[in-house]
Amino acid sequence: MLFIGPLGGWEIIVILVIVLIIFGPSKLPQMGQALGKAIREFKKAGKELRSDVTSLDDDDDDEDVTPKKSTTAKNSQDDKSNKKSQS
């Protein structure tokens, strides 16, 4: 019951006035810069997380192909050893 619904226009104006009174006009630009940096870092972390997840997904797809290659390589080695033993 602490937070019901999205904030409207009047609620945001009241919050901004209270922040202006508490911190004063000289601190607002610094707070805005800090908030902007935090948002940029959050977006950057989100992009890195997405790229890590997609690269892991790609690696999983590559692992599905790898066993086929290794069995093929093993079979070719067995064929070579069979040819030598037949000679």
Beta strands, then each sheet from edge to edge (+ up, - down):
end
